Amino acid sequence: MKDAWRKDWESIKSGRLISTKELAKILNIGVSTIEQGRITGSFPIGFIRIGRTIRYRVDDVEKFLSSHRTYKSTSEADEDM
């Protein structure tokens, strides 16, 4: 089940807009983490507001993910900090 989000990701990509809950599932973080970051302006992925509804563009999520380097070990990642 480690990559269960991949199936969901492929199905929601066609919609081009995703909810906060869907984004949290993709990033494997809590909805409240995204909401707090959005309120403070510290969350790195922009959002759009449609009335009272918050949505994220799939293209923005893909850009965010592709902008991060992939590591082979945590010690390698620690070197970049």
Summary of the structure (lengths in Angstrom):
residues: 81
radius of gyration: 14.0
end to end distance: 30.0
largest distance: 44.5
contacts: 166
relative contact order: 0.14
helix: 53%
strand: 12%
